[in-house]
Amino acid sequence: MSLSREAFIRIQEAIVSGALDFGERLSEMQIAEALGMSKAPVRTAFFKLRDIRLVTIVPQAGTYVFSPTREDVLEMSTFRAVLETAGMRLAMQDSGQAVVDALEETIDRMDKAMTGGNWNQYEAADMDFHHVFVGASGNSFLPQAYDLTASAIKALRVRLQEGEGDYREQSFGEHKQILGHLRARDLDQAARVLEDHIMVINDSRLQLPAKGATRSKARTRTLDEYKQLFRG
């Protein structure tokens, strides 16, 4: 694995998991030192993270963890709903039973993860459930488009799950409803539940910044904090 790829993965995981806060300023020099590499691979990682909407690079100001507004969340969730419902219809048209089988496998993993309280495994299975639709669509452009916002959406959902207690139970129930409609080949009802399931993030109580909020008070971590965050 290249150093830039390693830096990309480590920073991506820290943002998605919530270890790095929305809007905080990232120090290229200190992250590089904490990861035991030069600044060049970290700089390359920043550009790749920008491409998937996880960081914002402001000329002459620095690099910041993305800080979505309500408007951003609405746009991302609408984009995701359009892609997933279209992918679902295409996938069911060409390989319906294979799609149902794949969804059943992810729901089984989600169920086991919930029973064991393993939320990292639950989140991974949840993401796999949704990726089935675009992955099985037969359209190579859909997964590429979907991946543009997948990490940002995951970061939002992780924070949503932490802040709203019954979110996972409600979400899991909706996954089972979608599967039930697809087993019955009721694509219209499955699409309605899927769209509502995706768009519910807009009703959350997440504290998000106002559009155009200043970055002047953005937090920057110390080297020791970065070393602690990236240890191992």
Secondary structure as UniProt FT lines:
FT   HELIX           3..17
FT   TURN            22..23
FT   STRAND          25..26
FT   HELIX           28..35
FT   HELIX           39..51
FT   TURN            52..53
FT   STRAND          55..58
FT   TURN            59..61
FT   STRAND          62..65
FT   HELIX           70..116
FT   HELIX           119..135
FT   HELIX           141..163
FT   TURN            165..166
FT   HELIX           167..183
FT   TURN            184..185
FT   HELIX           187..199
FT   HELIX           200..203
FT   TURN            211..212
FT   TURN            216..217
FT   HELIX           223..229
//
